[in-house]
Every structure is written in structure tokens, then in C-alpha cells.
Amino acid sequence: MAMNTSFTVAQPQERALHLTLRNTAESRALRHAFFAERAVSRPSLLADAKPLDINTVAVVGGGLMGAGIAFACLNAGLSVILIEQTTDAANAGVDRIEGLITGGIKRGKINDERAAKMRAALIASADYAASASADLAIEAVFEDLGVKQSVFQNLAQHMRTDAILATNTSYIDPREIIVGIENPCQCISVHHFSRGNTIKLLKIVHLPNTSVTLLATGFALGKRLRKVAVLSGICDGFIGNRILAAYRRQADYLLMDGAKPAQIDAAMRAFGMPMGPYELQDLTGLQIAWANRKRQAPTRPTTERYVSVGDKLCEADRTGQRAGAGWYRYQDGNRTPLPDPYVDDLLVKLGAGTENFTAQDIQNRIMAAIVNEGARIVEEGIAERPLDVDMVMIHGYGFPRWRGGPMAYADEIGIDVIREHMADVATQSPQSWTLSKLLA
């Protein structure tokens, strides 16, 4: 406005506009996110704790996750020892890291001098003995308890007794991983999300034997890596993946009652999510959630409604984009999801209903399930505060920042409104949900 009129006219207009914007839900949400990002790094447990110095990190596993973690550590000025099963695998891991360095140079994020220092600070080996000089080791192997236990045993044999052993598990109870380790007080769970160099969230899990000094060291590492660290207790899926499971479960209930995958995805994109639940599963691979469902089967309540569509897709080798088909079909060289009659026919075969849902219905019910699970996580002490849940969902799962996180969103629209929507969810699938005290 000031460009088109005088200051005396434009200034009051700009101020009025500013006051209008400041009083919007989006403004309140963004302010909440700003302050929550600063508060989340100061859990009460660590009030007087001082971190240990970390200079050298051993990363076990040179796949996409391990290479991403190694790159993030190198980019933060740390020395990295990459350990793999064979020399060829170690060299392949180095190549992945080099690809990330080269990409950083092309995007102007890394200059030639820093790139040279990063390359000089990296060594790779097929021998665990190379980890002897590391202050901290992070395992980044696939989600298999036996494999992770073996990695920890090998690291414990070669590293100093005061070195820190960290698991990167996303689902497995870290207490099971450290079974048999002589110094369990030196073990911690430090979970990087997605590729370790892209997602800002860093989950720090409080194990019973983990000292506050180690927890503080995990938070200090997160700050050095320019990540948002969040403290979590132990439960299946911890904070984020537990909420994600509730999100997907409610989406599946809507699917079996009449909604279509594309309809649910479009509704959640309209809400502000970068992708809908089915697009996301196709991207990451349906086999991941399938493996978790099979793992959880023995302890799943018999009263809980179970939707088997995803299982049937996996059994048909429709595991997502890489397989060319999942919830959607994909044309060669094109990642655009295309509706697939195969899925429609499968839904009919499995007895899907024909209820009509609007985009608002879908958003209301899914958000109620997410908020309910978030509230339960806080009530159980897995997360210390609602803001911890918000930061996990914003920085790890793409929840729209301008909504402040699911718990802030619930406060904004009103707990009574969420309670009404959760009542619809509970009616839709009786005996399938445990209601939080907030929404009961």
C-alpha cells in the first residue's frame, strides 16, 4: 500500500491489516509453533543436565538412512566412521554420501571448502574394530530385532566403555535391543526420521537405564545437527508412529465404509497435509506397515475392527510406487498416482460399504482420531506436554505448521468439537478405540 499512496494514508491501513492477520487462527498457530520449537528442547528432566562432548560418530549401515545420518553428522563438523558388512557395501555407502555432498554443492548449500573437509572426515570400513575411536555409535540397519542386537553386541566389543551406543529404531522397544549389553547405562535411542539428512525431527527415547547426561547429549547432538529434538517414553511406535497408526486405522475404517483412497487423500491434502495416507504408503512402501501389523497381531484386541485391504495388496505384490502398483497404479517413469479398478474391486470383494462422506467428514474423523491418540500419549507420560506431540507431527510427519500441530488445532477449534467428532468415530467402529480422558 505504501508504494501506491502516501505514508500518512498507508500506515493506518497497514496497521489495520496487521491487526486483522494477527488475530487469525493461522497466526495463533504459527506463534505456538515458534515458541514450542524452543520449549521442546528443554524438557523438565534435563533442567540441570550437562551433555558430553561428541567429536566422532560411528554409523552402522550405509543405506539411505545410514548415509543420510552420516552426511548430517559430517555437515555438522563431526568425524564419521561408516561401518558396513562388506567392503563393497561400505564403498556403496560412501558413494551415497558423496551423492549427498555433490547435491549440496549444486544447490549452493555446501561450498567446495566444506565439501573437502567433509570428505576428509569420513572413513568407511567392514570391520567393527574401526569404531574403537568413536564417542558415539548409531545403528541404522533395518527393523529386525536380531540384526540390531547383533550390531550392538559387535559395537560393545570394540568401543570404549564410556562410548555411547544409540539405536535408530522407529518401532522396536530399545530395551530389547540392548539386552546383554554390559553397560546399559551407555545406551540410548536416537531416532532420525526418513533420510537422516532431510527431516528435522530427532526423537530421543528415555530408556530406564539412560542417564540424564546421555539424554542431554542426545539433545545437544540434535541442536548441532540443526534438528528439533523431542523426548519420548517407550511404547509401540513411540509418539509419531503411534499417532500415524491411529491416522491410518481411521482412514481404513472410512475406506471400508464407503470412501475411496483418492477421496481420503484429497481431503487430507486440503486440510494441509503434503500427502494423503494412501499416497504416502505408496511412496514409502506398503510392506512396512504390513510388517508392523503382523508383528502386532498377537496383542491386538479381539474387539478391534481390523481392515485387511492393505494386507491383500501386499500379498498381491502391490507394495507401492517401486512395484508399479499399490493403492494406486503407476505408469513407467511417472510417480503420478492413478486410481485403479483393482483396488475398487478388492474393496467390494471385502465387503466395503457405500456410505457417503464429505471431505469435511473425513477431516473431522481423522483429526479426532489423531487428537485422541495424542492426548492418550500425554496422559500416559510418553510425551511430557501437548507441545511435544505438536512438534513431532509438524517436523516428522508433515502436519501443517500453520495449524500449530494436532493438539494446538484441537484447542483452536474447541475440545467439545473434537469430542463430538470422536463420538462419531467410536460409533463408526465400536470397541475399536480407547478414548483419552480429554475426550471420554
N, C-alpha and C positions, 0 to 999 in steps of 0.2 A: 504493500500500500504506500509506503513512504517513497517509492520510486515514481508514483503517479500523482502525488498530491503534496501539500506542504506538511512539514513536521507537526505543526500545531493541530492539523486535522487528522493526520495519520496516527500519531502517537496514542490518542484515546481509543481509536479504532483497534489498533494492535493490542492494547492492553485489554480491551473488552474481549477480543478473540482469545487472548491468552487465558483469561479467567474462565472462559467457556470451556476451552480444551482441558484446563487443569482440573475441572470438576467432572470429567468423563470417567467412565469405568476403566477405559484403557489407560488413562493417566494414573489412576489409583493402582492399577495392576503393575504398571511399569515401575512406579515408585516402590511398591512392595518388592518387586524382583531386585531392584537396585540395592535396597538395604538388606534383603535376605541373602544375597550373594556375599555380603560382608559378614553377616551374623553366622552363616552356616559354617564358616571356618573356625568358629570359636565355641565349640560345644563345652558345656559346663565341666565335663570330665577332665578337660585339658587345661583348666584355668591356670595352674602353676607349672605345667609340664614344659620341659625344655627338650628339643629334638637333638638327635645325634647327627654328626656330620656324615654326609654321604658324598663320596667322590667317584667311586667306581661301582658300576652296576653290571651284574651278570644277567643276561636274558636267555632263558632256555626255551628254544623254539624259534625258528626263523621264518615261520609262515606269515600271513598277512598281519595277524595280531602281534606276533613277536617282533616282526620287522618294524611295525608302527611304534611299538613301545621303545624299541632300541633307537629309532630315529628321534622320538620325542626327548629321550634322555640325552642323546648327542646334541640336539638342538639347544638343550638347556646347559650345555657346557660340561656334561658328565662324560667320563670314560666308560665304554661299553665293551663287555666280553660276550659275544654271541656264541651259544653252545647248541650244537645240533647232534643228531645221531651219527651222521657220516660226514666226511669231508665235502662230498658233493652237495649234501643238504646245507651244510654251513656256507659254502660258496654261493648257493642259490639264495640264502638269506641275505648275504652281503649284497648280492645283485638287487634284491628288493629294496634294501636300504639305499643303495646308490640311486635307484629309480626315484625314491622319495626326495633325496638330496637334489637330483637333477631337476625334478619338478619344482622344488622350492626355488631354485635358481631362475628357472624360466618365468615363474610368477613374481619374481622380484622380492621374495621373502628371505632369501639367503644370498649373500654376496660370495664372491669367489674365495675371499679370505676365510670366512666362516666355514665354507664347504671344505676347504683344505684341512682346517682344524678338526672338523667332524670326522673326515676320513682317517686322519691320523690317530684319532681317539678310539677307533674301532678295531677290534681283533676278533677273529672267528676261530672256533675250534670244535673238534669232535670228541674232545676229552674233558670230562668234568674237572680234571685237575687244574684247568685254566681258570676256574672260578676261585682259586685259593686267595687271590689278592682282592676280591670284591668285598665291598662293605655291605652290599645288598644283592640278593638274587631274586629274580621274578620268573616264576614258571609261566610259560604262555603256550602250553600244549593243549590238545583238545580235551573236551569234557569227559574224561574217563577216570574214575577214581583210582584204579590200579596204576594207570600211567602216571598220574600226578603223585601218587605215593612213591613210586619208583624214582621220580625226579627228585623229590625231597630227600629220599634216603641217599641218593648219589651226591647231592649238594652237601648234605650234612657230613658226609665222609671227607670232603675235600676243603670245605670252607672253615674259616676261623670260628672258634666257639662264640665269639661276640658278634659275628656277622648275622644279618637279618635274612630270614627265608620268607619269601612272600608268594602267596598263590594268587593267580589271576582268575579264579573260578567265578562263574556267573550264577551257578545253581548249587553246586555240591557243598555240603556242610564242611567248612575248612577244618573242623575238629577231626573229621575222618581222614583228611589228607595228612595231618601231622602226627597220626598215630605212630608210635615207636620212635619219634624224634627225641634225642637225648635232652635237648634244650628247648622245650615247647614255648618257654617264655620269650624266645627269639623269633617266634613265628607270627606272621600277620597275614591278613588278606587285603591285597591292594588291587582292586579290580578296575582295569581300564575298559572303556566301552568301545564297541565297534572296532575299527582300526585304531590302535593306541595313539595315533598322531592326529586324529581328526575330531573326535568327540571330547568336549571339555570336562565331562563328568569323571570323577575318580572316587570310587566307593572304598571307604576304609572300614573294615569289619572288626568289631571288638570281640576277639576271642577271649575265653575265660582266663587264659594264662598270659595274654598280651598286656605288657605294662603300658602305663600312660606315656612313658618315654617313647616306646615304639609307635604308639598311636600318633603322638606329636610329630615323630619323624615322618610318618606317612603323610600327615597334613603339610609338613614342610616340603616334602617331595612334590606334592601336588601343586603347591604355590610356585615352586621352582619350574615345574613343567607348564605353568600357566593354566592349570586346571582348577575346577571347582570341586574341592574335596568335601565329601559328606560322610558322617559317621553312621554306621548301621549295625544293628544287632543281627543275630543269626536266626533265620527262618528260611523256608524253601523259597528261593527266588529273591531273598533279601527285600529291599524296598521296591526297586524299579521293576524287576521281572515278576514279582508277585502281583503288582498292580497291572502289568501288561497281561498276565494270565487272566485276571478278572475282566479286563477290557476285551480280550479275545473271546472269553467264555460268553459274555453277554452278547457280543456280536454274533456268535454262533447260535445263540438262542433266538435272536431276531431272524437270522437266516432260516432256521428251521420252522419259524412261524410265518414266513411269507416274504421277507425282504430278500433282495438279491445282493451278491457281493459288490457289484458296481454301485448299487444304490447306497449301501452302507459306506463304502469308500468315499463316494461323493459327499455324503452327509458329513463325514468327519473331516474331509478337506475343507468343506465350507465352514466348519467350526474353527479351523485354523491349523489342523494337523498337516504336516508336509505330505503325508501319505495316509491312505486308509489302511485298516488292519489286514486286508487280503492282498492289496498291492505290496505291503511291507513283507508279508510272509513269502510272497513270490520272489521278492528281492533277496531276502536272507536265506530262503530255503525252508520248505515245509518240514523237512526231516528233523530240524532242530526241535520244534515244538512237539513233533511226533515222539521223538526220543524221550522228552520230558513227560509226556502223557503216559507213556509205557512205564517209566520209572515211578510215577506217582500212582499207578493203577492199584497196587496192593493196599494203599492207605486212603484211597478215595472213598468218601462216604457213599454207601449204597443208595442213599436217598437222593444224591445229587444227580441232576439231569446231565446226561452225557451225550454229546453230539459227535458222531463218528465220521462226518464228511471228510475232515482233514486226513483221518487215518486211511480212508478208502482211496483218496487221491494219492497218498504216498505208496500204498500197496500197488497202485497202477503206474508207479514211477513218474507221477506228475508232481515233482518236487519244486517247481518254480521256474524262474527265468532260465537258469542254466540247463534245465531239462527240456525247455521249449514249451512247457505247459505246467500249470499248477491250478490255481483258482481261475486263471485266465489262460489264453493261448498266446503264443508269441511267434512272429514271423522271423525268419533268419536275419540276423543283424539289426533287429529292431526291438527295443525294450518296451514298446507301447503295449499295454495290456488290452487284449481284445476279449470281449465276452465270449464264452464257449458253451455251445449247446450241451456238451458232455457234462458240464457241471450242473446245468439246469436239469438234465435228465436224471443225474445222480440224486439231486435233491428230491425230485418226485419219487424216485425209487425208494428213498429212505423215509418217505412219509412227510415231507415238508408241508406246512400249512399254506394258507392263501390269505392271511390277514394283511391288510394294507397299513403301511407305516409311512408317515411323512418324514422328511429329513429332520424336522424338529423332534418327532417321536424318537428317532434313532439317537440323536444327540442327547436328549434328555435321559434316556435309559442307560446309555453307555456312560455318560458322565456321572450318573447316580452310582453305578457300579464302581467306577474309579474312585469317587469320593468316599464311598463306604469302605473300600479296601484301604485307602489312605488313612482314614480315621481309625480303623482297626489296628493298623501298623503303629500309629502313635499310641493308642491305648495299650498295646502290648509292650511298648517300650523298645520296639525295633528301631523306630525313629524317635529322636528326642522331642522334636517340635513339628508342627504342621509345615513350617517353612522348609524343613529338611526334605519333606516329601515334595514340596513345590520345586525345589532346586534339582532334585533327582529327575523329575519329569521334564523340566524345561531343558536342562543341559544334557540329559541322557536319552530322551525319548521324543524330542521334538514338540513337546507341548508348547502351544503358542505363548511366547513371552508376554504379549500384550494382554493375555488373560491372567497373568500372575501365577499360574500353577493351579492344579485342581482344588487345593484347599482354599486358596485365595478366591478362586472362582465361586466356590460354594458360599463363602462369606459374602461375596458381592451380590449374588442373586438371592441369597437367603437360605438358611438351613431348612426352613419349613418347606421351601420349594423342592429342594433336593430330597427331603424326606418323602414328599408326595410321589416323586418320580421313582424312588427306591421301593415304595409300596407297590407301584406298577410292576417293577422288575421282579419283586418277590411273588406277586400274583401270577406273573407270566410263567415262572419256573418254581413251583412250590418246593420247599425243603432243599433248595439248592444254594441258598445264601445264608451266611451268618451276619446278622445286622450289627453294625457298630453301636455303641452306646449313644453316639451322637444322633443316629438315625432310627434307633429302635423305637 
